[in-house]
Amino acid sequence: MSTLTINLTDDRLRALEKLSNRLNIPSEELVRMSIEEILTRPDDTFQEPMKYVLDKNSPLFKRLAA
């Protein structure tokens, strides 16, 4: 197992600690679980909604780019 060090702003650290306290789990465990979720989530979970939003807003993006 390896150790990872990250930098958080004080506000983000307080928010993380508040959430972990509310969930009654250590902050480190909450972060580990979040990373696991991202790494194990099928790409379609993100890709399909992203494609929908991009397709839906395509005319707007084209107007903004002109």
SULRA-V465500 format. One line per field, one symbol per residue. phi: phi as a letter, one per 30 degrees, with the letter a starting at -180 (. if undefined). psi: psi as a letter, one per 40 degrees, with the letter a starting at -180 (. if undefined). burial: + if it has 9 or more other ideal C-beta (glycine too) atoms within 8 Angstrom, else -. A space follows every 10 residues. Layout:
# SULRA-V465500
phi->???
psi->???
burial->???
This chain:
# SULRA-V465500
phi->.ccbcbcbde dddddddddd dddibdeddd dddddedddc ddedecdddd deddddceed dddddd
psi->iihhhihiid dddddddddd ddefiidddd ddddddddde hidddddddd ddddddeddd dddde.
burial->---------- --+--++-++ --------++ +-+------- ---------- ---+------ +-----
